[in-house]
């Protein structure tokens, strides 16, 4: 045994407090390798209802990014042995519900040990007791650092607070939907996923907090952005369950039939494409937060009794936004979805804060839904892009009202 390895008694204590005693929270070791800082940690997690251990490694080879791997207990024991077998100057910090153990090994191999006073802590963060947000209900620091919402200490970056609030709000809207699934298995598609903030947050939340077996597919047309998303999924050890497909939303087929279709700030008609695909895939739930809506803005005619309202650009733009979302909601109703339109987050987080929440519940083509849509459309003398996109499916319902 190297003179720089931990003493037998201390190594045995660490093993015992991690694997044999209740209350283990986290163990972290930091050392330098070839002049570079190397950090490795281990903590207990529950994934898909199973007790596992999550290892996190950060070094120069990963570019300073946290790389995550989930282990069964036997693999976790091997990982701890590798951690305990390291040599050289290093620091180890063990956190349990009963107290902390801090070990510092000097360059000369001297072992300096300190222990905290006896504790009776619960494995939760202070945020859990202050504000009940989905990402505060479990240790989401690894996720937040990986997707770029938090710093190295796990604190949310001020510049990303709006995005953090949006993801939490979306997860809150998702929670009551998840409660309706008796079997803890879900397939989700995120249309216009971008860097996959929401995609990966939904996956980690549902697997680690809600105990679901989840398959996720993110779709985006920007290949460079998807490469970043794939890399983050690998770092989070989620690549087996989270896949990304490059292409237009209308042209891509996910590898499974989705139970839920999500879309957060897909621009202009990309939101319409997400709604159209969700209905064509017969997704039970569709949740969309639209972004900019330019298509209808160009179609509004300036004559008639509304000409004074349409004269001013900002009022015309906001009217077009509201009408676009109302047309979307109405078409979803025609297709058999029960729809709720709600403000899902404060304006401080984003001005684009309208959520369309739809559940497939009734027979398509209900007369009231069709007539209300046609009256609204004809009053404004427009033809929304979503109607054009779904023309073949809507035609039989419109025909009953004399529409060709």
C-alpha angles and dihedrals in degrees: 000000000000115000086234095058119102117271116265092245094051094045090050091051091052092049091048095048092048102043109016106037128060121246104050109158109166145331122203132183126191126190141146123255119189089340095310127110114248121192126184129174139176129203137165118257137172113227122180088346094305127116109239141154122243119213121200123194128185124180143133093277091062091048090246092301120133111250115202132206127176118216140191113233096266092053090045090054089053090049092051091050089054089050093049091046095059117115134205131052110333146141128229124193121190118191122193135160090256098049149307131275120202122190125185120187113197127216088261092054098255114152115223114189130187130174129199124233115275111287136199099195130154118228096251137102126249088247090064090065095043106045127009104223122153093244090050094057092078138015100287096161094107091052093045093051093046095052092043101249096114139043126241090281092055094252116141111253113242090230090055098045092103092053090045091053091048093053091048091049091050091050090050090053089048095051099078090046091054089053090065094062109092093189113059095230125107139174116202135183121199110201115207090009098171112181088353101243090148096033094058095036090055091048096049093043094050095044101039102030104027099031097232129152100232136185116192132188121191119200125199136147095223109090096190091054091049091053088059090048091050091050092052090048089053091048089053092048088241101115093105091062103026118063132173129212125197119221146066115316090239093053104044127087118202118224092248143029106269124231090194133027116200132190126176116188098335102173125252113313092005086083088053089050090052091051092047094049092045091055092044090051087050090235111185092220134028122188118183132173104191122215125196117352113202103150099076093039089069093048101053110111117224100216130088130043093323096058093106091053092049093048094080117068099216093049091045090052094049092045090051090051093052094044092048092054092045091052089049092051092047094050090050088053090052089052092056102267127134104224135204121187111200145160101250102183138015122273088246088071096044139336088224094073106138116119123199107205115187134178125188104237114132141049111279121247101043107179096229093051091049096046093047091051095049093047092051094045094048093046090058093037094226137124111216118223091239091059090053091047092052097034096128094050094045097044097082091052094046091047090069087063094050096264114146 
